[in-house]
Amino acid sequence: MTPGIDTPGIDYEEIEKSSRFVELKKRHRSFVFPLAIGFLVWYLAYVLLADYAHDFMAARVWGNITIGLILGLLQFVSTFAITMAYVSYANRRIDPLAVELRAELENHEGAKP
């Protein structure tokens, strides 16, 4: 038996069905999926505008700054904003429950004969 691969005494399938684990998955998915879909729509809109709306994207806003350049830079800004939002959300809503579940599993694993 390889250490860490198969832990006797812990029924992982039962844990996956537990209400706390289901809640953990629900919290994660309820944040990640909508945000990922939103970002993909935003990214695809940018790509489509860049490919099919040349005049719009080339419109100058200020000096040599174009709408395309601003939207491209906003892609980076939105990526960092999403990362910061996820870290904040995870710290508040996901990690505390994950820590409880991990501690429970470690206590169960340490209590085995």
N, CA, C and O atoms as CSV, one atom per row, in Angstrom:
chain,resi,resn,atom,element,x,y,z
A,1,MET,N,N,0.845,-1.184,0.000
A,1,MET,CA,C,0.000,0.000,0.000
A,1,MET,C,C,0.885,1.240,0.000
A,1,MET,O,O,1.848,1.310,0.764
A,2,THR,N,N,0.572,2.222,-0.849
A,2,THR,CA,C,1.332,3.460,-0.953
A,2,THR,C,C,0.816,4.464,0.077
A,2,THR,O,O,-0.388,4.716,0.137
A,3,PRO,N,N,1.708,5.042,0.890
A,3,PRO,CA,C,1.261,6.010,1.895
A,3,PRO,C,C,0.599,7.215,1.232
A,3,PRO,O,O,1.082,7.737,0.227
A,4,GLY,N,N,-0.521,7.644,1.820
A,4,GLY,CA,C,-1.197,8.833,1.329
A,4,GLY,C,C,-2.167,8.573,0.187
A,4,GLY,O,O,-2.972,9.445,-0.142
A,5,ILE,N,N,-2.110,7.397,-0.424
A,5,ILE,CA,C,-2.992,7.100,-1.545
A,5,ILE,C,C,-4.291,6.474,-1.054
A,5,ILE,O,O,-5.377,6.911,-1.433
A,6,ASP,N,N,-4.181,5.466,-0.224
A,6,ASP,CA,C,-5.362,4.775,0.277
A,6,ASP,C,C,-5.309,4.811,1.801
A,6,ASP,O,O,-4.458,4.172,2.419
A,7,THR,N,N,-6.226,5.562,2.395
A,7,THR,CA,C,-6.224,5.696,3.838
A,7,THR,C,C,-7.352,4.855,4.409
A,7,THR,O,O,-8.522,5.214,4.272
A,8,PRO,N,N,-7.014,3.734,5.051
A,8,PRO,CA,C,-8.062,2.904,5.634
A,8,PRO,C,C,-8.780,3.661,6.749
A,8,PRO,O,O,-8.169,4.430,7.491
A,9,GLY,N,N,-10.063,3.432,6.848
A,9,GLY,CA,C,-10.822,4.048,7.928
A,9,GLY,C,C,-11.559,5.308,7.516
A,9,GLY,O,O,-12.467,5.737,8.227
A,10,ILE,N,N,-11.206,5.912,6.402
A,10,ILE,CA,C,-11.893,7.116,5.949
A,10,ILE,C,C,-12.694,6.757,4.709
A,10,ILE,O,O,-12.146,6.286,3.713
A,11,ASP,N,N,-13.980,6.984,4.782
A,11,ASP,CA,C,-14.860,6.717,3.646
A,11,ASP,C,C,-15.054,8.034,2.887
A,11,ASP,O,O,-15.921,8.842,3.221
A,12,TYR,N,N,-14.230,8.225,1.866
A,12,TYR,CA,C,-14.246,9.480,1.115
A,12,TYR,C,C,-15.553,9.678,0.354
A,12,TYR,O,O,-16.004,10.812,0.184
A,13,GLU,N,N,-16.158,8.602,-0.100
A,13,GLU,CA,C,-17.437,8.730,-0.802
A,13,GLU,C,C,-18.519,9.238,0.144
A,13,GLU,O,O,-19.378,10.027,-0.249
A,14,GLU,N,N,-18.473,8.783,1.383
A,14,GLU,CA,C,-19.444,9.264,2.365
A,14,GLU,C,C,-19.199,10.728,2.692
A,14,GLU,O,O,-20.146,11.495,2.866
A,15,ILE,N,N,-17.948,11.114,2.776
A,15,ILE,CA,C,-17.605,12.511,3.049
A,15,ILE,C,C,-18.104,13.407,1.920
A,15,ILE,O,O,-18.625,14.494,2.167
A,16,GLU,N,N,-17.941,12.942,0.667
A,16,GLU,CA,C,-18.420,13.727,-0.470
A,16,GLU,C,C,-19.921,13.948,-0.436
A,16,GLU,O,O,-20.415,14.924,-1.000
A,17,LYS,N,N,-20.650,13.058,0.215
A,17,LYS,CA,C,-22.102,13.172,0.307
A,17,LYS,C,C,-22.543,13.964,1.535
A,17,LYS,O,O,-23.719,14.308,1.655
A,18,SER,N,N,-21.623,14.256,2.441
A,18,SER,CA,C,-21.985,14.967,3.667
A,18,SER,C,C,-22.465,16.380,3.343
A,18,SER,O,O,-22.055,16.978,2.348
A,19,SER,N,N,-23.329,16.892,4.191
A,19,SER,CA,C,-23.920,18.208,3.947
A,19,SER,C,C,-22.861,19.318,3.954
A,19,SER,O,O,-22.973,20.281,3.195
A,20,ARG,N,N,-21.852,19.192,4.791
A,20,ARG,CA,C,-20.816,20.231,4.846
A,20,ARG,C,C,-19.964,20.232,3.592
A,20,ARG,O,O,-19.601,21.298,3.096
A,21,PHE,N,N,-19.636,19.055,3.068
A,21,PHE,CA,C,-18.837,18.993,1.836
A,21,PHE,C,C,-19.658,19.480,0.643
A,21,PHE,O,O,-19.144,20.180,-0.229
A,22,VAL,N,N,-20.927,19.106,0.611
A,22,VAL,CA,C,-21.810,19.587,-0.446
A,22,VAL,C,C,-21.916,21.104,-0.383
A,22,VAL,O,O,-21.915,21.765,-1.422
A,23,GLU,N,N,-22.007,21.661,0.810
A,23,GLU,CA,C,-22.051,23.115,0.979
A,23,GLU,C,C,-20.751,23.762,0.505
A,23,GLU,O,O,-20.775,24.824,-0.117
A,24,LEU,N,N,-19.635,23.131,0.793
A,24,LEU,CA,C,-18.343,23.650,0.346
A,24,LEU,C,C,-18.285,23.711,-1.180
A,24,LEU,O,O,-17.866,24.718,-1.750
A,25,LYS,N,N,-18.704,22.641,-1.830
A,25,LYS,CA,C,-18.717,22.625,-3.298
A,25,LYS,C,C,-19.691,23.668,-3.839
A,25,LYS,O,O,-19.403,24.331,-4.835
A,26,LYS,N,N,-20.838,23.813,-3.186
A,26,LYS,CA,C,-21.837,24.790,-3.633
A,26,LYS,C,C,-21.282,26.212,-3.529
A,26,LYS,O,O,-21.457,27.013,-4.447
A,27,ARG,N,N,-20.630,26.521,-2.441
A,27,ARG,CA,C,-20.050,27.858,-2.266
A,27,ARG,C,C,-19.009,28.137,-3.347
A,27,ARG,O,O,-18.971,29.223,-3.927
A,28,HIS,N,N,-18.173,27.149,-3.604
A,28,HIS,CA,C,-17.121,27.323,-4.609
A,28,HIS,C,C,-17.718,27.523,-5.998
A,28,HIS,O,O,-17.371,28.470,-6.703
A,29,ARG,N,N,-18.609,26.631,-6.379
A,29,ARG,CA,C,-19.198,26.691,-7.716
A,29,ARG,C,C,-20.063,27.926,-7.918
A,29,ARG,O,O,-20.083,28.491,-9.012
A,30,SER,N,N,-20.776,28.355,-6.885
A,30,SER,CA,C,-21.661,29.515,-7.036
A,30,SER,C,C,-20.872,30.791,-7.291
A,30,SER,O,O,-21.418,31.758,-7.822
A,31,PHE,N,N,-19.623,30.807,-6.929
A,31,PHE,CA,C,-18.780,31.976,-7.202
A,31,PHE,C,C,-17.985,31.800,-8.483
A,31,PHE,O,O,-17.935,32.708,-9.313
A,32,VAL,N,N,-17.374,30.659,-8.650
A,32,VAL,CA,C,-16.444,30.440,-9.761
A,32,VAL,C,C,-17.145,30.364,-11.113
A,32,VAL,O,O,-16.709,31.008,-12.068
A,33,PHE,N,N,-18.214,29.595,-11.207
A,33,PHE,CA,C,-18.850,29.408,-12.518
A,33,PHE,C,C,-19.403,30.699,-13.111
A,33,PHE,O,O,-19.109,30.996,-14.269
A,34,PRO,N,N,-20.191,31.483,-12.370
A,34,PRO,CA,C,-20.680,32.734,-12.968
A,34,PRO,C,C,-19.548,33.702,-13.331
A,34,PRO,O,O,-19.601,34.368,-14.365
A,35,LEU,N,N,-18.542,33.771,-12.485
A,35,LEU,CA,C,-17.427,34.672,-12.770
A,35,LEU,C,C,-16.638,34.208,-13.988
A,35,LEU,O,O,-16.224,35.030,-14.805
A,36,ALA,N,N,-16.428,32.919,-14.117
A,36,ALA,CA,C,-15.713,32.382,-15.279
A,36,ALA,C,C,-16.503,32.624,-16.564
A,36,ALA,O,O,-15.928,33.005,-17.584
A,37,ILE,N,N,-17.801,32.408,-16.518
A,37,ILE,CA,C,-18.635,32.642,-17.699
A,37,ILE,C,C,-18.612,34.127,-18.063
A,37,ILE,O,O,-18.472,34.481,-19.234
A,38,GLY,N,N,-18.749,34.986,-17.066
A,38,GLY,CA,C,-18.694,36.430,-17.308
A,38,GLY,C,C,-17.382,36.854,-17.938
A,38,GLY,O,O,-17.366,37.649,-18.878
A,39,PHE,N,N,-16.279,36.326,-17.423
A,39,PHE,CA,C,-14.984,36.701,-17.981
A,39,PHE,C,C,-14.829,36.180,-19.405
A,39,PHE,O,O,-14.302,36.888,-20.263
A,40,LEU,N,N,-15.276,34.962,-19.669
A,40,LEU,CA,C,-15.183,34.419,-21.028
A,40,LEU,C,C,-16.004,35.248,-22.018
A,40,LEU,O,O,-15.568,35.490,-23.143
A,41,VAL,N,N,-17.184,35.677,-21.596
A,41,VAL,CA,C,-18.004,36.540,-22.463
A,41,VAL,C,C,-17.273,37.850,-22.733
A,41,VAL,O,O,-17.225,38.313,-23.873
A,42,TRP,N,N,-16.706,38.443,-21.695
A,42,TRP,CA,C,-15.950,39.691,-21.811
A,42,TRP,C,C,-14.746,39.504,-22.737
A,42,TRP,O,O,-14.480,40.354,-23.586
A,43,TYR,N,N,-14.031,38.415,-22.579
A,43,TYR,CA,C,-12.858,38.134,-23.422
A,43,TYR,C,C,-13.270,37.909,-24.874
A,43,TYR,O,O,-12.660,38.470,-25.785
A,44,LEU,N,N,-14.289,37.101,-25.095
A,44,LEU,CA,C,-14.742,36.832,-26.464
A,44,LEU,C,C,-15.276,38.098,-27.128
A,44,LEU,O,O,-15.077,38.299,-28.327
A,45,ALA,N,N,-15.952,38.952,-26.363
A,45,ALA,CA,C,-16.422,40.227,-26.915
A,45,ALA,C,C,-15.235,41.067,-27.385
A,45,ALA,O,O,-15.287,41.687,-28.447
A,46,TYR,N,N,-14.179,41.082,-26.595
A,46,TYR,CA,C,-12.982,41.832,-26.976
A,46,TYR,C,C,-12.372,41.264,-28.260
A,46,TYR,O,O,-12.019,42.021,-29.165
A,47,VAL,N,N,-12.249,39.958,-28.340
A,47,VAL,CA,C,-11.675,39.319,-29.523
A,47,VAL,C,C,-12.534,39.600,-30.757
A,47,VAL,O,O,-12.008,39.927,-31.821
A,48,LEU,N,N,-13.846,39.474,-30.615
A,48,LEU,CA,C,-14.735,39.733,-31.747
A,48,LEU,C,C,-14.687,41.199,-32.183
A,48,LEU,O,O,-14.685,41.496,-33.378
A,49,LEU,N,N,-14.649,42.107,-31.215
A,49,LEU,CA,C,-14.509,43.528,-31.562
A,49,LEU,C,C,-13.193,43.786,-32.287
A,49,LEU,O,O,-13.150,44.526,-33.269
A,50,ALA,N,N,-12.124,43.172,-31.796
A,50,ALA,CA,C,-10.815,43.369,-32.428
A,50,ALA,C,C,-10.801,42.825,-33.852
A,50,ALA,O,O,-10.110,43.365,-34.716
A,51,ASP,N,N,-11.551,41.771,-34.096
A,51,ASP,CA,C,-11.541,41.153,-35.419
A,51,ASP,C,C,-12.531,41.796,-36.392
A,51,ASP,O,O,-12.249,41.914,-37.584
A,52,TYR,N,N,-13.692,42.211,-35.876
A,52,TYR,CA,C,-14.743,42.666,-36.779
A,52,TYR,C,C,-15.100,44.150,-36.659
A,52,TYR,O,O,-15.817,44.662,-37.519
A,53,ALA,N,N,-14.645,44.837,-35.665
A,53,ALA,CA,C,-14.987,46.253,-35.488
A,53,ALA,C,C,-13.723,47.102,-35.487
A,53,ALA,O,O,-13.429,47.795,-34.513
A,54,HIS,N,N,-12.985,47.042,-36.582
A,54,HIS,CA,C,-11.702,47.742,-36.667
A,54,HIS,C,C,-11.845,49.246,-36.436
A,54,HIS,O,O,-11.057,49.842,-35.702
A,55,ASP,N,N,-12.840,49.849,-37.056
A,55,ASP,CA,C,-13.008,51.303,-36.909
A,55,ASP,C,C,-13.310,51.688,-35.464
A,55,ASP,O,O,-12.780,52.672,-34.949
A,56,PHE,N,N,-14.172,50.897,-34.816
A,56,PHE,CA,C,-14.499,51.171,-33.420
A,56,PHE,C,C,-13.263,51.023,-32.538
A,56,PHE,O,O,-12.980,51.892,-31.714
A,57,MET,N,N,-12.537,49.938,-32.707
A,57,MET,CA,C,-11.363,49.687,-31.865
A,57,MET,C,C,-10.236,50.674,-32.147
A,57,MET,O,O,-9.414,50.939,-31.270
A,58,ALA,N,N,-10.186,51.222,-33.364
A,58,ALA,CA,C,-9.125,52.163,-33.736
A,58,ALA,C,C,-9.479,53.606,-33.396
A,58,ALA,O,O,-8.668,54.512,-33.587
A,59,ALA,N,N,-10.683,53.814,-32.895
A,59,ALA,CA,C,-11.098,55.181,-32.557
A,59,ALA,C,C,-10.202,55.725,-31.449
A,59,ALA,O,O,-10.007,55.093,-30.411
A,60,ARG,N,N,-9.669,56.908,-31.699
A,60,ARG,CA,C,-8.770,57.531,-30.722
A,60,ARG,C,C,-9.585,58.197,-29.609
A,60,ARG,O,O,-10.577,58.884,-29.854
A,61,VAL,N,N,-9.134,57.968,-28.405
A,61,VAL,CA,C,-9.796,58.546,-27.242
A,61,VAL,C,C,-9.020,59.774,-26.772
A,61,VAL,O,O,-9.592,60.816,-26.451
A,62,TRP,N,N,-7.696,59.613,-26.744
A,62,TRP,CA,C,-6.841,60.698,-26.275
A,62,TRP,C,C,-5.453,60.471,-26.859
A,62,TRP,O,O,-4.814,59.474,-26.521
A,63,GLY,N,N,-4.976,61.333,-27.699
A,63,GLY,CA,C,-3.667,61.160,-28.335
A,63,GLY,C,C,-3.632,59.873,-29.138
A,63,GLY,O,O,-4.471,59.651,-30.010
A,64,ASN,N,N,-2.655,59.025,-28.838
A,64,ASN,CA,C,-2.540,57.733,-29.514
A,64,ASN,C,C,-3.262,56.601,-28.781
A,64,ASN,O,O,-3.112,55.434,-29.142
A,65,ILE,N,N,-4.030,56.935,-27.773
A,65,ILE,CA,C,-4.761,55.943,-26.990
A,65,ILE,C,C,-6.083,55.639,-27.706
A,65,ILE,O,O,-6.898,56.533,-27.935
A,66,THR,N,N,-6.279,54.358,-28.054
A,66,THR,CA,C,-7.491,53.949,-28.764
A,66,THR,C,C,-8.404,53.146,-27.842
A,66,THR,O,O,-8.001,52.702,-26.767
A,67,ILE,N,N,-9.632,52.974,-28.289
A,67,ILE,CA,C,-10.579,52.163,-27.526
A,67,ILE,C,C,-10.047,50.731,-27.404
A,67,ILE,O,O,-10.176,50.113,-26.347
A,68,GLY,N,N,-9.453,50.206,-28.470
A,68,GLY,CA,C,-8.895,48.853,-28.435
A,68,GLY,C,C,-7.809,48.703,-27.382
A,68,GLY,O,O,-7.749,47.694,-26.679
A,69,LEU,N,N,-6.954,49.710,-27.278
A,69,LEU,CA,C,-5.887,49.671,-26.273
A,69,LEU,C,C,-6.476,49.699,-24.865
A,69,LEU,O,O,-6.037,48.959,-23.985
A,70,ILE,N,N,-7.467,50.553,-24.662
A,70,ILE,CA,C,-8.096,50.642,-23.338
A,70,ILE,C,C,-8.774,49.321,-22.973
A,70,ILE,O,O,-8.622,48.825,-21.857
A,71,LEU,N,N,-9.527,48.752,-23.929
A,71,LEU,CA,C,-10.195,47.477,-23.648
A,71,LEU,C,C,-9.183,46.354,-23.418
A,71,LEU,O,O,-9.406,45.477,-22.583
A,72,GLY,N,N,-8.083,46.381,-24.151
A,72,GLY,CA,C,-7.027,45.380,-23.941
A,72,GLY,C,C,-6.413,45.488,-22.560
A,72,GLY,O,O,-6.177,44.475,-21.902
A,73,LEU,N,N,-6.155,46.699,-22.119
A,73,LEU,CA,C,-5.609,46.893,-20.774
A,73,LEU,C,C,-6.630,46.504,-19.706
A,73,LEU,O,O,-6.268,45.997,-18.644
A,74,LEU,N,N,-7.902,46.746,-19.996
A,74,LEU,CA,C,-8.941,46.353,-19.046
A,74,LEU,C,C,-9.030,44.839,-18.901
A,74,LEU,O,O,-9.506,44.349,-17.877
A,75,GLN,N,N,-8.582,44.090,-19.904
A,75,GLN,CA,C,-8.523,42.633,-19.769
A,75,GLN,C,C,-7.584,42.255,-18.615
A,75,GLN,O,O,-7.901,41.389,-17.800
A,76,PHE,N,N,-6.431,42.919,-18.565
A,76,PHE,CA,C,-5.481,42.647,-17.479
A,76,PHE,C,C,-6.059,43.086,-16.134
A,76,PHE,O,O,-5.957,42.369,-15.138
A,77,VAL,N,N,-6.662,44.266,-16.119
A,77,VAL,CA,C,-7.244,44.781,-14.877
A,77,VAL,C,C,-8.327,43.833,-14.370
A,77,VAL,O,O,-8.385,43.527,-13.179
A,78,SER,N,N,-9.185,43.371,-15.280
A,78,SER,CA,C,-10.265,42.477,-14.848
A,78,SER,C,C,-9.718,41.137,-14.341
A,78,SER,O,O,-10.285,40.543,-13.424
A,79,THR,N,N,-8.625,40.664,-14.932
A,79,THR,CA,C,-8.016,39.417,-14.456
A,79,THR,C,C,-7.533,39.566,-13.021
A,79,THR,O,O,-7.774,38.693,-12.187
A,80,PHE,N,N,-6.852,40.670,-12.730
A,80,PHE,CA,C,-6.389,40.901,-11.359
A,80,PHE,C,C,-7.560,41.127,-10.408
A,80,PHE,O,O,-7.522,40.675,-9.264
A,81,ALA,N,N,-8.599,41.819,-10.867
A,81,ALA,CA,C,-9.771,42.056,-10.023
A,81,ALA,C,C,-10.469,40.735,-9.690
A,81,ALA,O,O,-10.886,40.515,-8.553
A,82,ILE,N,N,-10.591,39.864,-10.683
A,82,ILE,CA,C,-11.207,38.558,-10.444
A,82,ILE,C,C,-10.379,37.755,-9.444
A,82,ILE,O,O,-10.927,37.116,-8.547
A,83,THR,N,N,-9.072,37.792,-9.602
A,83,THR,CA,C,-8.198,37.069,-8.672
A,83,THR,C,C,-8.365,37.592,-7.253
A,83,THR,O,O,-8.500,36.809,-6.313
A,84,MET,N,N,-8.355,38.908,-7.095
A,84,MET,CA,C,-8.510,39.495,-5.759
A,84,MET,C,C,-9.884,39.176,-5.176
A,84,MET,O,O,-10.005,38.895,-3.984
A,85,ALA,N,N,-10.919,39.220,-6.013
A,85,ALA,CA,C,-12.267,38.906,-5.534
A,85,ALA,C,C,-12.355,37.453,-5.092
A,85,ALA,O,O,-12.963,37.146,-4.066
A,86,TYR,N,N,-11.742,36.551,-5.871
A,86,TYR,CA,C,-11.786,35.140,-5.500
A,86,TYR,C,C,-11.027,34.888,-4.200
A,86,TYR,O,O,-11.512,34.156,-3.338
A,87,VAL,N,N,-9.862,35.472,-4.050
A,87,VAL,CA,C,-9.081,35.281,-2.823
A,87,VAL,C,C,-9.870,35.779,-1.618
A,87,VAL,O,O,-9.911,35.121,-0.578
A,88,SER,N,N,-10.490,36.936,-1.761
A,88,SER,CA,C,-11.281,37.485,-0.667
A,88,SER,C,C,-12.467,36.574,-0.349
A,88,SER,O,O,-12.736,36.282,0.816
A,89,TYR,N,N,-13.168,36.131,-1.381
A,89,TYR,CA,C,-14.315,35.244,-1.191
A,89,TYR,C,C,-13.880,33.923,-0.559
A,89,TYR,O,O,-14.516,33.433,0.374
A,90,ALA,N,N,-12.798,33.357,-1.071
A,90,ALA,CA,C,-12.310,32.082,-0.531
A,90,ALA,C,C,-11.910,32.224,0.941
A,90,ALA,O,O,-12.208,31.350,1.755
A,91,ASN,N,N,-11.249,33.306,1.272
A,91,ASN,CA,C,-10.839,33.517,2.662
A,91,ASN,C,C,-12.039,33.622,3.601
A,91,ASN,O,O,-11.984,33.159,4.740
A,92,ARG,N,N,-13.126,34.235,3.118
A,92,ARG,CA,C,-14.302,34.436,3.961
A,92,ARG,C,C,-15.263,33.253,3.965
A,92,ARG,O,O,-15.800,32.907,5.017
A,93,ARG,N,N,-15.494,32.616,2.796
A,93,ARG,CA,C,-16.590,31.668,2.669
A,93,ARG,C,C,-16.162,30.218,2.429
A,93,ARG,O,O,-16.890,29.296,2.796
A,94,ILE,N,N,-15.008,30.007,1.827
A,94,ILE,CA,C,-14.610,28.642,1.475
A,94,ILE,C,C,-13.597,28.077,2.468
A,94,ILE,O,O,-13.782,26.977,2.989
A,95,ASP,N,N,-12.546,28.814,2.723
A,95,ASP,CA,C,-11.461,28.299,3.551
A,95,ASP,C,C,-11.881,27.899,4.969
A,95,ASP,O,O,-11.438,26.856,5.451
A,96,PRO,N,N,-12.721,28.692,5.659
A,96,PRO,CA,C,-13.095,28.256,7.019
A,96,PRO,C,C,-13.766,26.877,7.035
A,96,PRO,O,O,-13.466,26.053,7.899
A,97,LEU,N,N,-14.658,26.630,6.099
A,97,LEU,CA,C,-15.319,25.333,6.043
A,97,LEU,C,C,-14.345,24.236,5.625
A,97,LEU,O,O,-14.403,23.122,6.147
A,98,ALA,N,N,-13.450,24.542,4.687
A,98,ALA,CA,C,-12.449,23.560,4.260
A,98,ALA,C,C,-11.514,23.201,5.412
A,98,ALA,O,O,-11.134,22.039,5.558
A,99,VAL,N,N,-11.144,24.172,6.222
A,99,VAL,CA,C,-10.271,23.918,7.366
A,99,VAL,C,C,-10.977,23.014,8.379
A,99,VAL,O,O,-10.361,22.109,8.941
A,100,GLU,N,N,-12.266,23.261,8.611
A,100,GLU,CA,C,-13.028,22.402,9.524
A,100,GLU,C,C,-13.068,20.965,9.014
A,100,GLU,O,O,-12.840,20.024,9.774
A,101,LEU,N,N,-13.356,20.803,7.739
A,101,LEU,CA,C,-13.423,19.453,7.167
A,101,LEU,C,C,-12.068,18.758,7.216
A,101,LEU,O,O,-11.986,17.570,7.527
A,102,ARG,N,N,-11.012,19.494,6.910
A,102,ARG,CA,C,-9.668,18.909,6.963
A,102,ARG,C,C,-9.314,18.478,8.374
A,102,ARG,O,O,-8.771,17.393,8.579
A,103,ALA,N,N,-9.620,19.324,9.348
A,103,ALA,CA,C,-9.318,18.980,10.742
A,103,ALA,C,C,-10.099,17.742,11.169
A,103,ALA,O,O,-9.575,16.875,11.868
A,104,GLU,N,N,-11.343,17.669,10.747
A,104,GLU,CA,C,-12.151,16.489,11.078
A,104,GLU,C,C,-11.548,15.228,10.464
A,104,GLU,O,O,-11.477,14.191,11.125
A,105,LEU,N,N,-11.117,15.307,9.215
A,105,LEU,CA,C,-10.490,14.149,8.571
A,105,LEU,C,C,-9.164,13.772,9.231
A,105,LEU,O,O,-8.875,12.592,9.424
A,106,GLU,N,N,-8.367,14.772,9.571
A,106,GLU,CA,C,-7.090,14.492,10.220
A,106,GLU,C,C,-7.299,13.881,11.595
A,106,GLU,O,O,-6.549,12.992,11.999
A,107,ASN,N,N,-8.312,14.348,12.321
A,107,ASN,CA,C,-8.611,13.757,13.633
A,107,ASN,C,C,-9.073,12.317,13.474
A,107,ASN,O,O,-8.684,11.446,14.251
A,108,HIS,N,N,-9.892,12.071,12.481
A,108,HIS,CA,C,-10.377,10.709,12.215
A,108,HIS,C,C,-9.226,9.804,11.813
A,108,HIS,O,O,-9.140,8.656,12.248
A,109,GLU,N,N,-8.336,10.338,10.971
A,109,GLU,CA,C,-7.182,9.549,10.514
A,109,GLU,C,C,-6.229,9.254,11.678
A,109,GLU,O,O,-5.670,8.161,11.772
A,110,GLY,N,N,-6.049,10.250,12.571
A,110,GLY,CA,C,-5.162,10.055,13.717
A,110,GLY,C,C,-5.735,9.131,14.758
A,110,GLY,O,O,-4.995,8.562,15.560
A,111,ALA,N,N,-7.063,8.971,14.759
A,111,ALA,CA,C,-7.712,8.127,15.767
A,111,ALA,C,C,-7.812,6.671,15.345
A,111,ALA,O,O,-8.259,5.831,16.126
A,112,LYS,N,N,-7.401,6.359,14.116
A,112,LYS,CA,C,-7.526,4.955,13.650
A,112,LYS,C,C,-6.588,4.056,14.433
A,112,LYS,O,O,-5.545,4.505,14.907
A,113,PRO,N,N,-6.956,2.783,14.571
A,113,PRO,CA,C,-6.150,1.855,15.388
A,113,PRO,C,C,-4.822,1.546,14.779
A,113,PRO,O,O,-4.043,0.785,15.351
